[in-house]
Amino acid sequence: MTLYKTKVCCVIGDPIEHTLSPLIHNKAFENLGLDFVYVAFRVNREMLGKAIDGIRAFNIHGINITIPHKVRVLEYLDVVNDLVRNIGAVNTIVNEEGRLIGYNTDGDGALRALVKGGVSLSGKKVVVLGAGGAARAIVYFVAKEKPSSIMILNRTREKADELAENVSTKTGMLARAKKLANQSLKYEMQDADLVINCTSVGMAPNIGETPLPKSLLRKDIVVMDIIYNPLETRLLKEAKEAGAITISGVEMFVHQAASAFEIWTGNKAPVDLMKQITIEALEGELK
Ligand code: ATR
């Protein structure tokens, strides 16, 4: 192996200290015997432009973008497809001979997690809780799968309306929106097939909270949570108790990483290994 050929990947964000990405990508590179290395860089808002110049100067090959840069990084890229432009956020970049190409693997990761869980969206009613960055990416990817309907429920009604309108206009798939409240939840959950929690309700340290009352959960629905800390949120625990099929946030986290890995390396990602490492790391951290 010639070391000077090592391809460098990184994540840039702020804060960045708790990221699991270097751990899972480096293990995955090692597992496949790839001459790649992954590091984390703390880059504050003011330095984003300079960091992107640095990526070009050092010819860094693959980049993950996280909070707070996912939206603003778009203006520094050379190629962004329509889907990513509509979502308005990028979490993965590949540097192809100096051309920076932006992707969003959050939505893709969520879809892959659903497929892995044996869930097909075609003809299903999907209820999305939340209208923030993660919800945006997921709703656009869900819309491509031709569900029968999409209902977005968000604490701030205006954000849900805006997302529903944008998705409907851009994809031709009708999405509707309401304010997230007990009454709207009760009504919309009656005939829901799949509910995806994209709010931060239930995330550590607020592990006693849930966005969806247990009384609305039943066995013939699929419940997905994008929160992966804790590994099992109160929502997922109660969904399991109600007999529902559940998909944890770890699945989406792992699959968004796997999707980035595949964009950078052209190799199929060792998804099971990446999942195992993620769970071990989270369990270690939670102790
Ligand atoms: P992310 O990028 O992870 O999606 P975000 O863009 O900050 O993060 O979005 C967080 C989501 O969680 C939003 O939909 C937010 O609702 P608002 O748009 O009303 O802020 C939702 N959220 C956060 N705390 C909440 C709470 N206590 N109850 C209900 N929704 C909440």
Residues whose N, C-alpha, C, O or C-beta is under 5 A from the ligand:
A	BS01	ATR	G130 A131 G132 G133 A134 A135 N154 R155 T156 K159 C198 T199 S200 V201
